[in-house]
């Protein structure tokens, strides 16, 4: 990634937490292992609204700009830490699947040529 990890973490209606920002930046660096072509990333942590019946819900969104198609994954939970963990697990799965699809597509294009004997 080109930018510093703490510059792309946005807190909306939540107090900034150094521990949470550190966790998010570690998880962003971990995603680089699965996909090296991440151009830019942005993580939005927010508490959208207060529900009287559901209680307080937190939302974590991970936006990754990749060469090709961008990836955006969101997750909601009662705990901001669980929402962050679930969003990054989903992003990791998505990047692994994308990598596997690219590998199979690459290998299909390199089919062996059979020698014909006459």
C-alpha positions in Angstrom: 0.0 0.0 0.0 1.1 3.5 -0.8 -0.2 5.4 2.2 0.4 5.3 5.9 -2.0 2.9 7.7 -3.3 5.4 10.3 -4.3 8.0 7.7 -6.9 5.7 6.1 -8.8 4.8 9.3 -12.0 6.8 9.8 -13.9 7.0 13.1 -17.5 8.1 12.8 -19.5 8.7 16.0 -16.9 6.7 17.9 -14.1 8.0 20.1 -10.7 7.4 18.5 -8.9 4.5 20.1 -5.2 3.9 19.6 -5.6 0.2 20.4 -8.3 -0.2 17.8 -6.3 1.8 15.2 -3.3 -0.4 15.9 -5.4 -3.6 15.5 -6.8 -2.3 12.2 -3.4 -1.4 10.8 -2.0 -4.8 11.7 -4.9 -6.5 9.9 -4.4 -4.3 6.9 -0.7 -5.3 6.7 -1.8 -8.9 7.0 -4.1 -8.5 4.0 -1.0 -7.6 1.9 0.2 -11.2 2.3 -2.8 -12.4 0.3 -2.9 -9.8 -2.3 0.1 -7.7 -3.3 -1.7 -5.4 -5.7 -3.6 -3.4 -3.1 -3.3 0.2 -4.3 -5.2 2.0 -1.5 -7.2 1.0 1.5 -9.7 2.7 3.8 -11.4 1.4 6.9 -14.5 3.1 8.3 -15.6 2.4 11.9 -18.9 3.8 12.9 -21.9 3.6 15.1 -24.7 4.3 12.6 -27.7 4.7 14.9 -29.2 3.7 18.2 -31.9 1.0 17.9 -34.3 0.7 20.8 -34.9 -3.0 20.3 -31.5 -4.2 18.9 -29.3 -2.1 21.1 -26.2 -0.3 20.0 -24.8 -1.6 16.7 -21.3 -0.9 15.3 -20.3 -1.1 11.7 -16.9 -1.8 10.2 -16.3 -1.3 6.5 -13.1 -2.3 4.6 -12.6 -0.7 1.2 -9.7 -2.0 -0.9 -8.7 -0.4 -4.2 -7.2 -3.2 -6.2 -5.9 -3.4 -9.8 -9.1 -4.5 -11.4 -12.2 -4.4 -9.3 -12.4 -2.7 -5.9 -13.6 -4.7 -2.9 -15.9 -3.3 -0.2 -16.9 -5.4 2.8 -19.0 -4.3 5.7 -20.0 -6.0 8.9 -22.3 -5.0 11.9 -22.1 -6.3 15.4 -22.8 -5.2 19.0 -19.1 -5.0 19.6 -16.8 -2.8 17.4 -14.0 -5.4 17.9 -16.2 -8.3 16.6 -17.3 -6.2 13.7 -13.7 -5.4 12.8 -12.6 -9.0 13.1 -15.5 -10.3 11.0 -15.0 -7.7 8.3 -11.3 -8.5 8.0 -12.0 -12.2 7.9 -14.4 -11.7 5.1 -11.9 -9.5 3.3 -9.2 -12.2 3.7 -11.5 -14.9 2.3 -12.4 -12.6 -0.6 -8.8 -11.9 -1.5 -7.8 -15.6 -1.2 -10.7 -16.6 -3.6 -9.6 -13.8 -6.0 -6.0 -15.1 -5.9 -7.2 -18.7 -6.6 -9.3 -17.5 -9.5 -6.4 -15.7 -11.0 -4.1 -18.7 -10.6 -6.6 -21.1 -12.3 -7.2 -18.6 -15.1 -3.5 -18.3 -15.6 -3.0 -22.1 -15.7 -5.9 -22.6 -18.1 -4.1 -20.3 -20.6 -0.9 -22.4 -20.3 -2.4 -25.7 -21.4 0.3 -28.2 -22.6 0.6 -28.8 -26.3 0.4 -32.5 -27.2 3.0 -33.9 -29.6 1.6 -35.7 -32.5 3.6 -38.6 -34.0 2.9 -39.7 -37.5 
